[in-house]
């Protein structure tokens, strides 16, 4: 709380200054507080505001969970903690937030494995460490997280090579559309899907679960069209580039009937 100096002509006036999440439609009346994340005269200090498919991800702090990953849909009820990465009132300090193919990537510390690369799909279960780049409790300290060509590039220290350039595919294993496992969803994958659909041998690319991008139980020309649309930048209502490939589909000729998802 801050107070001005009282004079004979002006009584003392006090005000409080806190830093919370606000939104605006460009008008005075439409500029409003979204949520008092750290209630009262405390500040949650929202930082790293990053849009992911219409949801706003950011770092904020409050008394119970410390500094953690939050998301907001622009309403108080929809402004929620995503995950308490470092359990308790410790701070995981999510930093360097960047959107890659519908997921948010960032650096965070869980109290056990140091500051490492994490990703989130906006759910608690889907907020996970990507890799313990520097194994054990030491920090790899990822920084300068940058999106380029649909991929994530960053600097990190694995403890053996110093701070160097690293790259990530923008999604964990089992990514829709990446049937050849080269970590890029493009026209090459569409060609493989088309080849399988007309009966050509594509066994060298098995398993092809991730070719079933529309999850209808088949790897066919419809999936190829979706992949091609995605590759040229068209919006598609399917989880292209996202984890979670179907587990039970009709595999193309030459593929095992119960093949697992692709691995990185």
Secondary structure, 3 states (H helix, E strand, C coil): CEECCCCCCCCCCEECCCCCEEECCCCCCCCEEEECCCCCCCCCCCEEEEEECCEEEEEEEECCCEEEEEEECCCCCCCEEEECCCCCCCCCCCEEEEEECCEEEEEEECCCCCEEEEEECCCCCCCEEEECCCCCCCCCCCEEEEEECCEEEEEEECCCCCEEEEEECCCCCCECCCCCCCCCCCHHHHHHHHHHHCCCCCHHHCCCHHHCCCCCCECCHHHHHHHHHHHCCCCCCCCCCCECCCCCCECCCCCCCCCCCCCC
